[in-house]
Amino acid sequence: MAKKPRYFVIVAHCLLNPSTRVHLLGRRYIVAEKICDFFLSKHISIIQLPCPEFTAMGYWRNPQGRQQ
């Protein structure tokens, strides 16, 4: 019997958890919900990457760009 292939997607932390975004950017829970619903409806697993910016600086941080 052949095994069914399994698929997964790696997603940025801020797309799935709007609470960790910089306080100035606001929260868009609808986007996170749509992303999860889309992949889960197709039986695709989701791997959420950790957020180094949130881990290092916490919630009350200034927005960072590539230069920082």
Secondary structure, 3 states (H helix, E strand, C coil): CCCCCCCEEEECHHHHCHHHCCCCCCCCHHHHHHHHHHHHHCCCEEEECCCHHHHHHCCCCCCCCCCC
